[in-house]
Structures are given as structure tokens and as C-alpha cells.
Amino acid sequence: MATAIDELKRLSANIETVIVGKQTSIKLALISPLCRGQFLIEDVPDLGKTTY
């Protein structure tokens, strides 16, 4: 039986296969909703953060 921490680690590792070099941002993005918080994704322009 997997714990919540194990599931978050697995999810983080899966996301890190697509978003490279942003481990801290990924962890904060996963933790924020659990703390009833919000997060804003900021980065260099034109890197595909938004798709239409």
C-alpha cells in the first residue's frame, strides 16, 4: 500500500520526465494545493507554458 508521500514522489518523478530542470518548482506546485494555496508559473517567455 503506497502512502501519500510515495504517490507524490512518483507523480513528481513522472512530471520531471517532461519538465526538465525544475524540480523545486514541481514540488512546490504539487504541495501548494495540499496547503490550500495557489501558485503562479513564471518562466522565460515563449517556452510553451500556455497552449491554445
HUZI-V156257 format. One record per residue. N is the residue number from 1. D_CENTER is the distance of its C-alpha to the mean C-alpha in Angstrom with 2 decimals. Layout:
BEGIN
((N | D_CENTER) (N | D_CENTER))
END
This chain:
BEGIN
((1 | 23.30) (2 | 19.65) (3 | 18.46) (4 | 15.39) (5 | 14.23) (6 | 14.97) (7 | 13.06) (8 | 9.79) (9 | 10.65) (10 | 11.52) (11 | 8.48) (12 | 6.41) (13 | 9.51) (14 | 9.69) (15 | 6.61) (16 | 8.04) (17 | 11.24) (18 | 10.48) (19 | 8.56) (20 | 10.93) (21 | 11.40) (22 | 8.26) (23 | 7.61) (24 | 8.13) (25 | 5.95) (26 | 2.73) (27 | 5.27) (28 | 6.49) (29 | 4.35) (30 | 5.07) (31 | 8.37) (32 | 9.46) (33 | 10.75) (34 | 12.41) (35 | 14.27) (36 | 15.22) (37 | 13.66) (38 | 12.33) (39 | 10.13) (40 | 11.23) (41 | 9.77) (42 | 12.61) (43 | 13.63) (44 | 16.82) (45 | 18.58) (46 | 18.92) (47 | 15.83) (48 | 15.14) (49 | 12.46) (50 | 14.97) (51 | 17.15) (52 | 20.45))
END
